[in-house]
Amino acid sequence: MLTIDDVAAIPLFSTLSREQLERLARNAANISLSPAEFAVHAGEEPALYAVLSGKIEVVKTFDGVERTLGWRNPGQIFGEVPIALGSPFPGGYRAAEPSRVMRLELQQYYALAAVAPEVSQKVSALARERIGGLQSLTAEPQKPRVTIVCQRWNTEGGEIRRFLSRNQISFNWVTPDAAELPSLWAGPCPPDDDCPALRLADGTTLVHPNIRELADRLGLQTKPRSGEYDVAIIGAGPAGLAAAVYGASEGLRTIVIEREAPGGQAGTSSRIENYLGFPSGVSGDELASRALQQARRLGAEILVTRSVTRIDPATRTVVLDGDETVHARTLILATGVSWRRLAIDGFDRFIGKGIYYGAARSEVGVTHGLNVHLIGAGNSAGQAALYFANHANTVTLVVRGDSLEKSMSQYLIDQLRSKSNITALLNAEIIAVHGETNLTAIDIRDNRSQEVHRQDCGGVFCFIGADAETEWLPKEIARDGRGYVLTGDDVRKAGHGLPDRDPYLLESSVPGVFACGDVRLSPVKRVAAAVGEGSMAIAFVHQYLAREGRKTAP
């Protein structure tokens, strides 16, 4: 409990009357912190804090790297900038040693300022000073963590750019003949045979690096820190990340295994307009980035660039590429789905060289000033069209059906119609692709007249549906004819019931193995639904573990 002497020792409050000090001591929170424990995280709502004892470190993450911005010692306050700007905390405040801080909620601060305006004046003056410091930090040129040199249509370089972008690693990409290369790459230009060549921020040069090597060099986690976990989550899309957040926050030893980058298919979405809590919309990679930071902060381990080769359902052992193993008391399958491939002659030859599945934001650089085409008529295609319209010369939706209204939300259709450089070709399909080293033209057939027209094209982005890739799962985990994992009642109806009970709602035909998100058989395929199922899966994990604990209790 706070005392009057505690509060009076803070210079900001030293001139207050005894009655005001008593009120503060009675109403303010008294927070004890262990070393490395946060008093407040970046993004939390405004409040005023004062350090009573110990030492508080001010930290902020820039481009995935945490920096220490300063310290707060006994008697000093923090929270003045969020109060002055009416915004969340721009950084975090973490105890460097055992510490005590007092917290005054925003309304309590306003009540104090109303009767003691000198407090408000001091807080405002300090806020102006520290805002200036923040501005100088943000004005510093942020050096990218990676510089890539490769030709525009280099497939290997494209894969590296997508990997960096989806893992929120900043990079510069420059072609060997670019005029700005000498200013971005110290020393002689790498020869074509060495491209893609990468220069890291510490000066390390990598030639033709594989993605795993690059991830290790950049400090991304690629190996488990333990051999035993309460829950292992396979897949880091919205469902997997939600499960990681809830599992870690509820005290479960949690690991997530992702073969590419966090975010899943949703992470490539240029804009999600209808996700709750984001009135202006949110990009898929931003949503994934926020969820990833949250899961890591709560203690979940997130492995990237690791594929699961098989699982043993009896022991719940997960075998990773390289035969490394992870043991878990429960498993959650959140592997999502993969874009369906188009069967057009020569199509695969240009993948990464003008043809792409989905719409990763890292590809926007290759669309500048070009005519691009999107195949599909769903919301993902509409969102991508709007995004690319700000960069490409023209954007054309190629739609086999006779209407957008049958598969796309009306708000997207209205926005598409407002863009002068977006058109939709209905009752049409691409039947051929052309180019030497990269895509340069396509043939489009009008399915009503059967006429074929050739159009210049600098990029084709495909959104034609997705399939579950679950052929690697053991036969004990029941699936439907298209590979979607059966759970709950669907397990029982298919004759795969559990021996001693009905499966939980998200439980598969193997006890303790759950499925959520797009990989699960369900008519609903939405980001919000995947997030909800990921959180629900953890509730069933707890039920399963509690039941198993009772069964094994002496």
ABEGO torsion letter per residue (X at the ends): XBBAAAAAABAAAAABBAAAAAAAAAABBBBBBBBGBBABBBGBBBBBBBBABEBBBBBBBBGGBBBBAEBBBBGBBBGAAAAAAGBBBABBBBBABBBBBBBBBAAAAAAAAAABAAAAAAAAAAAAAAAAAAAAAAABBBBBABBBBBBAABAAAAAAAAAAAAAGBBBBBBBAABAAAAAABBEBBBBAAAOBBBBBAAGBBBBGBBAAAAAAAAGBBABBABABBABBBBEABAAAAAAAAAAAAAGBBBBBBBABBBGEAAAABABBAABBGBAAEBBAAAAAAAAAAAAAAAGBBBBBGBBBABBBAAAGBBBBBGGBBBBBABBBBAAEBBBBBBBBBGAAAABGAGBBBEBBAAAAAAABGBBBBBBEABAAAAAAAAAAAAABABBBBBBABABAAAABBAAAAAAAAABAABBBBBGBBBABBBEBABBABBBBBBAAAGBBBBBBBABBBBBAEBBBBAAABBAABBBBAAGBBBBEAAAAAAGABBAABBBBAABBABBGBBBBEAABBBABBBAAAAAAAAAAAAAAAAAAAAAAAAAABX
